[in-house]
Amino acid sequence: MGDLHILRIDDAKAVVRVGVPEPERAAPQEVRICVAMALDDVPNYVAHDRIGATVDYDRIIHFIRDDLGEPAHLIETLADRVAGHCLSLSQRARWVEVTVKKPSVLSGDGLVAVTIRRERP
């Protein structure tokens, strides 16, 4: 198996149009997105202290904030879009796990969330 480098992003905010009923999709709403991404072939980071030794997390955050695409019915769709983007960033990516949290669904405390895990074939 070998060593893994796990890159994490927790609760990045995105404002999107998402929801099954059209009136729910009509207004943008906030979701929070978490990413855990495993990279193979972990270098010695002391000797390779450069962004090329890892994945630039700004490319993930930018995608979450600005490039999630067209409105979606399901938060699962948003999670799948983020997972696909993350796997495309590096051939070293072994797997990615994306959680999308949608606080606006429940009144009061709590939120709805979904997690999708994709692995490189």
KAMOUR-V444157 format. One record per pair of residues at least 4 apart in sequence whose ideal C-beta (glycine too) atoms are under 6 Angstrom apart, sorted by the first residue. I is the first residue (numbers start at 0). J is the second residue. Records with the same first field share a line. If there is no record, write none. Layout:
I=J, J
This chain:
2=41
3=37
4=38, 41
5=35, 37
6=36, 54
7=35
8=34, 59
9=33
10=31
11=32, 60, 63
12=29
13=30, 32, 63, 64, 67
14=27, 29
15=30, 67
16=24, 27, 70
17=71
18=23, 24
19=72
24=70
28=103
30=99, 101
31=100
32=63, 99
33=98
34=59, 97
35=96
36=85, 95
37=93, 94
38=91
39=91, 93
40=91
42=47, 52
47=52
50=55
54=88, 89
57=61
61=65
62=66, 84
67=77, 80
71=76, 77
74=99, 101, 113
75=113
77=99
78=97, 99, 113, 115
79=115
81=97
82=95, 97, 115, 117
85=95
86=92, 95
92=119
93=119
94=118
95=117
96=116
97=115
98=112, 114
99=113
100=110, 112
101=111
102=110
104=111
105=109
